Amino acid sequence: MAQLFASPGMYVQGYGELKNIAKYAEPLGESFLVIGSKNRIRDLGETIKKSFQDDSKLTFVEHNGSCTISEIEKIVKIAEEKGGDVIIGMGGGKVIDTAKAVAGRLKKRVVVVPTVAASDAATTRCAVIYKEDGSEDCEEVYASNPDLVIADTEIIMKAPVKYILAGMGDAMAKCVAAPVCYRGFQPNELGGGVTELAYSLSNLIHDILMNHGELAVAALEQGVMSHDLNKVIEMNVLISGIGCEVNGATTDHAFYAGFTTLQNRKESMLHGEYVTFSSLATLVLEGAPKETIDEYYNFCTRVGLPVCLADLKLDYMSEDDFRQVAQMVTECGGTAHLPFEVTVDSAVAAMKTADAIGKMYKAGKRLV
């Protein structure tokens, strides 16, 4: 099996870098279709126009907030009518995935401007498509990663703290999955083996999380930029994003996928919040050492990431709900990368045990 590694064509991170978007994007094409929410276009549109100077190069399209087939097709039609050599996605994960989907269908270049650092969507070549009811529909994979990613830290740091936290939770999943795939010679999302560089990214994520995560949250709460916060933004957007495709997966996202199938959710949480608990449940499922489980639960508790089902507004789950989620876990592709069989019963047991451990940590107790 050949080892495979992929990454975006160019990554730019800096305070106020959106004002320089034209300098980075103009080599990619002559006209640009910008996808963003009504509020993002209102708040950031003038900065983009000023950068490009010539308004005729730009077409702005309002996004409805969901990455569905209908929304993608709507914007494809607009792009076909208005034109645009380059598709620019400006916003969170669902806007970004929509932009990648539109660009993939039209075979256009794509630029990503993440306005939050809540997931690893910005750098990947895939998009998660949702059904109209909010449950996950499918995942599409395109020919290449985004041509350009511009992470303006001035914009990202102004988002609510929960978004940075969600991105940290999404990044943590790579620390859980990468060692299993690397040591077990399992394929990554590209269908190839894990490279040494890819595996090193998971170790780097672990280092940034444990040594800079809390300090980054402290800076956010004070509304200031710090070296720690800058490191965490890079981890959430770039390092985790690359790791998503090159490190491989197990059940670190599988429990999350199962949660999205529940029709009776009291509240839809952020992707990274679900993934945090999904990773904790994976550690329990694997029978990870007590010291490892303690490290992650203790970290999540300290920074405010979900550690139990109540944190995800899922403490009402019935036995049927547990088994529905567990069935999805057994069907997810990454589950087969674990060196043992995962059954519905073992997945249910992992969720319930992970929940119990989380409650213990929230009560101030620890395993070690």
N, C-alpha and C positions, 0 to 999 in steps of 0.2 A: 504494500500500500504506500503510495507516494505521500510525502508530507506536503500539506498545503497551507498557505498563509495569505491573507488578503487584508487590505486596509484602504481608507479613502485616499483619493489622489493627492489632496493637500489639506492640511489642518492648520487653522489660524486661531489662536486664543489670545485675547487681550482686552483690557479695559477700554471700552469705547470703540472697538474695532469695526462695528457696523458702519461707521461713517466712511470706512475704506473699502466697502464691499465692491464697488465698481473696479477698483484696482486689481482685485483678485478674480472677479467674475468675468470681466470683459474679454479676456483672452479665450473664453469658452464659447462665445457667440455674440451675435449682434442685437438680439432682442430677448426680453426676459419676462416670463409670466410668474408673478409672485403670489403664492397661496398663503393666506393667513386668516386668522379670525378677524371679525369686525374691529375689535378693540386693538389688536396688534397692528393692523393696518393703520388705524387711527393714530396710535402712539408712535409707530416707527416708520410709517410710510414716508414722511417728509425727510427723514434722515437718509433713506434709500434714494429718494428722488434727488436730493442735493448731491449725493455721491455720484450718481450717474449723469447729473446735469441735464441730460436730454430726456424729457418725460416720454417722448414718443417711443423710446426703447422699452418702456415698462407697461405691463398690464397687471392690475391687481384683481385678485379673485377672492371673495370671502368664503371661508370654510365653515361648514355647519357644526363642527366639533366632533364628528365621528368618521372613522375610516371604514366606510362601507362601500360595497360595489356601486351602489347608486350614486354616492358622493363622488367616487372616482370617475364614473362615467359622465357625470355632470360636468366635471372640470375638464375632462378629455375633450368634450364637445366645444367648450369655451376656447381651449387651447387650439383646436383645429380651426375655429373661426377667427380668433384674434392673432394667432401665430405666437411664436416664442421659441428661439433656439435653445433656451435654457429654462428649466423649471426650478424655481426657488421656493423651498418650503420653509416658512418662518413660524415657529411655534413649538408646541409640545409634541409628544410622540405620535399622536394620531394625525396631526397636520403633516409632520415629517413623512410618515408612512404613506399618506395620501400623495404627497409630492413625488415620492419614489415610484409609487404605482402608476401615476400619470406619466412620468418620464419613461418608465419601463414600457408602457403600452405604445408611446409615441416614438420610442428610441431617441430620446433627447438627453442632453447633459443635465445633471441635477446638482443644485447647490442647496445646502442645508444650513439654516440659521436657528439653532436651538435657543429658545427663550427661557427654558428651564433645564435643569440638569437632573431630571427625574428618572431617566431610563437610558438605555444604550441604543436608542433608535437612530441617532444622528449619523453614525458611521457605517451602519450595516447595509448589506445589499438586499435585505429582505424587508417585508412589510407584513404586519399582523392585520388581517382583515376581519372586521366584526360584522355580526348580523344586526339587523335593525333593533333587536331586543337587547343588544349590548353584550351578548355572549360571543365567544370567539368563533369565527367562521372557518378561516384557513390562514395559512402563511404562504405568501408568494415570495419567490426568490428571483432576482433579476441578474442580468449579465455581469454587472460590476457594482462596486461600492460607489457612494457619492463622489463626484469629481472634486468637490470643495466643501469643507465644513468651516463655518465661522462662528466661534463661540465667544460672544461679547460678554465678558464677565460682569460688566456694569449692569447689563440687563438681567443676567441670570441671578445675580446676588439679590436683586430686588424682589424676586418671587418669594412666596411664603416658605418658611423653613422646611415644611413637610416635603417639598419637592426635592430639595437637596438630600434629605433623609431617605426618600424613596429611591433616589439614584444610588445612594450608598448601599441600600438593601439589595438593589439589582446587581451592583458590583460584587457584593459579598457572595452571590451565587457562583461566581467564577472560582472563588477560593474553594468552594465545596466540590464542584464538578471537575475542575481541571486535573487534580491529582488522580482521580479514578480513571479518566480517559487516557491520561499520559502513561500511567503505570500499567494499564490494561491494554494498551495499543488499540484503543477504540477510536473510531473516526470522529472528526469534528463536523461542524455544520457545513463545511465545504466538501465533505466526503473524503477527506484525506487524513493522514496521520497528524498528530500534534507536534509541532516543531519545538525546538528548545526555546526559541524566542517567545513562542506562544505560552509555554508553561511558565517562563519567567514573568510574564505579565500577571499571572494569577498570584505569584509571590509578591510582586510589586503592589498589587491591590491590597493584599493582606497587610503589608507594611504601612501603606497610606491610611487604611482604615484604622488600624490599631494605634498608630502614632500621631495621626493628624485629624482624625474624624471628630473627636470631641472639641478640639481647638477650633476647627472650622465652624462647628455649630455655635460656639461662643462668639466668634466674629460675626456670624450672620445675625445673631440675636442683638448685637450692638450696631448692626447696619454698616459694618466696615469691611473692607477687603484686607485680607492677610495672606501671607505665604501659605498657611495651612489651608485656607479656603480655596486659594488658587490651585493647590495640589488636588484637592477633593473634586473641584470642578473638572480638571483634566482627567482624573480617574473616572468620574461618572460618565463623561461624554466620550472621551477618546480611548482610554485604556480598557475600560469595561466594554465599550462598543466593539473594539477589535476582538477582545477576548470572547465576546458572545459567539463569534463565528469560528474562531481558531482554536479554542480550548476544549470544545466538546461539551456535552450536557448529559445529565443523568435525570434525576427527578427534581432538580432544583427549580424548574419551572412547571413541572407536571402537576403538583398540587394546586398551583395557581390556575392552571388551565381548567382543572376540575372545579375550582370555586366559581369560575365565570359561567359554568353551566347551571348554577343554582338560580332558579327563577324567583325565589323568595328572599333574595338578599335585601336586607334593610337599607343598605347603603353601598354604593360601588366605591371601592377604595382605589388608590393608585396602584398601577402595575407593580412598582417596586415594593410596596407595602405587602401585597400578596406574596411576592417572590421571597421576601424576607422569611416569612413563616414557612414557605415551601422549602427553603434551604434548611431551616432548623428541623423540619420534619424529615428531611433527607438525611441529616446527620443521625437522627434517632433511628431511622430505617436501616442505615448502614451499620449501626452499632458502633459509632465512633467512640474513641476514648473519652472518658469522663472529663478530662482536662480540656479537650477540644470543644466539647459541648458547652462547658462552662465558659470558655473564652468568648464564644459567639453570643451566648445568652447574656453574659455580663455586659458585653459591648452594646448589644442592642438595647438592653435595659437602661444603660447609662445615657445613651444618646436619644432614646425615645422611639426606637423602631418597634414594630409589633412583635410580641413574643408569645401571644396566646390568641385564641379565637375571638375573645371579647374585644381585643384590639382591632380586629377586622370586622367587627359588628356581626360575627358569625357564631356567637355563643348559643344561639337558639337551635343549632343544627340537630336534626333528628337522626336516628339510625339510618333511615333511607337516604338522607342527605350525605352522611358519611360514606355510604357505600356507592352513591352516585359519583362523588368526587374520586373515591378510590378506584372505581372502574376506569375513569379517565386516566388516572395515573398509570394503570397497567397497560393502557393503549398508547401512551405517548412514546415516541421513538427513542428518546434518550433513556427511558427506563431500561431498555435492553442492554445498555452499556454497563449496568451494574453487574458484578460477578456472581449474582444469585438471582433466583426467580422472585419477582415481586407479585404478590397475590392481592386480591381485594382485601382479605383479612389482614395481611401484614401492613398494607397502606393505611387501613383504618386504625390499626394499633399505633402506627407511627404518628398519625395526627393527634390521637387522643393523648398519647404520652407526651408529645411535644407541647400540647396545650397545658397539660398538668405541670410540666417543668416550667413553662412560662409563668403560670400562676405562682409558682414557688418563688421565682426570681422577683416578681412584682411585689411579693410579700416580704422581700428583703433577705430571703434565704438563698444559699448557693450549694452546688454539688460538691465543691471542694473548698 
